[in-house]
């Protein structure tokens, strides 16, 4: 138990520092504060809040959760958004997955859907 806690703490600190971290050990309940995400992910969250415009044409498409790594919901519940990766010539592996309309739950992946961490956001005023 202590070993798992120390592992989660190290990953959390790495995310807060803005470095790439292995998210495989983070549970959906642990989460990461919005401020601990890369700057590009925080910008995409702001675009989602505003309803766009998004940098990639596939942003906002339905995320099917084929890997079943997120809680199971009806088709159309989740939508995905690309988080740009500096220096990448394509969309890269980073995404934000938003659930519900308007989005009430957000997940971040930096390894193209192999793992997710729930994003903890402060309450937003309409």
C-alpha angles and dihedrals in degrees: 000000000000090000091054091048092051090048092051091047092053092049091047092051091048091052091048089054090054095244126135109267136184104255095186093099097049117098122218089248096054095058132166127259115249089241089059093061124095114273091250091057092050089052092051089051088054090051091050090051089053095042095246155242093221127202096230128051092226092057111118096025119138113275106217097200089221090163089056091221093131124062109285113258136161118286110276095032094106128054127186132222129189118241106207116238114215110241095014117128093205137034091289125206102289120104142162116217115203124197129204128009113292088027112256099168129042133190130191127209127181095179103059100266099318090114138006137199122200113241114230108214129186115241112282122218116221 
